[in-house]
Amino acid sequence: MEIVKIWRNTFIELFLETYSFFIPPKHLKNYVSFPILLAFLLGGTGYFFHPLNKTSVLKLIWIAFMEELTWRVLIQEQLNTLLHNKKLYSVSVSCIVTSVFFALFHLFRQPAAMAALVFFPAMIFGMLWDKYKNPYVCIGMHFWYNFTFFYF
């Protein structure tokens, strides 16, 4: 267990040194936690495969798996904790924030209009996460959405 703590602390320090130009260094430790770091690293793996190229079903499963683990399980859940499960009407603020950033993240691989439209299914995936706290529900819905959108 001690090795994991040492590795975790070393990893966080390396991350802080590498990305300190985004946020002033004295404030960076207040905003960065291990789940956020893990999400940052895992989040981009789905973008090795571009779904507009009619990728295989296995790749669509991988994209859904990695994106949902990153955006729902790690980021949205961390925001839920930080924001004390605050709600705007019946939707959690963390769901809205995560969905906005999820859509913005899609700007790297998709046209702006298409990336903006990603916000709506992201809200559905986020609400499913808030209700069930089950990554398989979110992964399954995300896969089904991608599959029907890109193949039909």
Secondary structure, 3 states (H helix, E strand, C coil): CHHHHHHHHHHHHHHHHHHCCCCCHHHHHHHCCHHHHHHHHHHHHHHHCCHHHCCCHHHHHHHHHHHHHHHHHHHHHHHHHHCCCCEECCEEHHHHHHHHHHHHHHHHCCCHHHHHHCHHHHHHHHHHHHHHCCHHHHHHHHHHHHHHHHHC
